[in-house]
Amino acid sequence: MVTAIVFINAEVARIPEVAETVAALPGVSEVYSVTGALDLVAMVRVADHEQVAEVVADRLNKVPGILRTETHIAFRAYSAHDLEAAFSLGAD
């Protein structure tokens, strides 16, 4: 599985509409409205890199109201849940 984090800048008046449209795209698992220099962050989870291109370049970038995107591919995933499981091994 490949996870891509997509930073999105959108037309201010269309942020809710853009978020809903992006969230409905196949391969997009979540969309977050955020503060700061970005408007939205989309999480793309697909089987391979070719599908990242299909989701981001072929679909997401064509959503009306999106001004700019920046895509980051995740190498590894870490979470509090994963860390707790790792440190509890052998601890009875």
C-alpha positions as CSV (number, residue, x, y, z in Angstrom):
1,M,0.0,0.0,0.0
2,V,1.2,3.5,-0.9
3,T,0.2,6.5,1.2
4,A,0.4,10.0,-0.2
5,I,-0.3,13.2,1.7
6,V,-1.6,15.9,-0.6
7,F,-1.4,19.6,0.5
8,I,-4.1,21.6,-1.2
9,N,-4.7,25.3,-1.7
10,A,-8.2,26.2,-2.9
11,E,-10.3,29.2,-3.7
12,V,-11.4,30.4,-0.3
13,A,-15.1,30.5,-1.1
14,R,-15.0,26.9,-2.5
15,I,-13.1,25.1,0.3
16,P,-16.1,23.1,1.7
17,E,-17.2,22.1,-1.9
18,V,-13.6,21.2,-2.9
19,A,-13.1,19.1,0.3
20,E,-16.3,17.2,-0.3
21,T,-15.4,16.5,-3.9
22,V,-11.9,15.4,-3.1
23,A,-13.2,13.2,-0.3
24,A,-15.5,11.4,-2.7
25,L,-12.6,10.5,-5.1
26,P,-11.7,6.8,-5.2
27,G,-8.4,6.3,-3.3
28,V,-8.9,9.3,-1.0
29,S,-9.4,8.1,2.6
30,E,-9.7,11.4,4.4
31,V,-9.6,15.2,3.8
32,Y,-8.8,17.6,6.6
33,S,-9.5,21.3,6.7
34,V,-6.4,22.9,8.3
35,T,-5.0,26.2,9.5
36,G,-1.9,27.8,8.2
37,A,-0.5,28.1,4.7
38,L,-2.7,25.3,3.4
39,D,-6.4,24.9,3.1
40,L,-6.8,21.2,3.0
41,V,-4.8,18.0,3.4
42,A,-5.9,14.8,1.7
43,M,-4.8,11.3,2.5
44,V,-4.5,9.1,-0.5
45,R,-4.1,5.3,0.1
46,V,-3.8,3.1,-2.9
47,A,-2.1,-0.2,-4.0
48,D,0.8,1.3,-6.1
49,H,2.5,4.4,-7.3
50,E,0.6,4.3,-10.7
51,Q,-2.6,4.7,-8.8
52,V,-1.2,7.7,-6.9
53,A,-0.7,9.3,-10.3
54,E,-4.3,8.4,-11.3
55,V,-5.8,9.8,-8.2
56,V,-3.7,13.0,-7.9
57,A,-2.8,14.0,-11.4
58,D,-5.8,12.6,-13.3
59,R,-8.6,13.4,-10.8
60,L,-7.7,15.5,-7.8
61,N,-5.8,18.2,-9.7
62,K,-8.8,18.6,-12.0
63,V,-11.3,19.4,-9.2
64,P,-12.7,22.9,-9.8
65,G,-11.6,25.4,-7.1
66,I,-8.2,23.8,-6.5
67,L,-5.4,26.3,-7.1
68,R,-2.3,24.3,-6.2
69,T,-1.3,20.9,-4.8
70,E,1.9,19.4,-3.3
71,T,2.1,15.6,-2.9
72,H,4.3,13.8,-0.4
73,I,4.8,10.0,-0.5
74,A,5.0,8.3,2.9
75,F,7.9,5.9,3.5
76,R,6.8,4.5,6.9
77,A,3.9,5.0,9.2
78,Y,4.2,5.5,13.0
79,S,1.4,5.8,15.4
80,A,0.9,5.7,19.2
81,H,-1.0,2.4,18.8
82,D,2.0,0.9,16.8
83,L,4.5,2.1,19.4
84,E,2.5,0.7,22.3
85,A,2.3,-2.7,20.7
86,A,6.0,-2.7,20.0
87,F,7.0,-1.8,23.6
88,S,4.5,-4.3,25.1
89,L,6.2,-7.3,23.5
90,G,7.2,-9.8,26.2
91,A,5.9,-7.6,29.0
92,D,3.5,-9.7,31.0
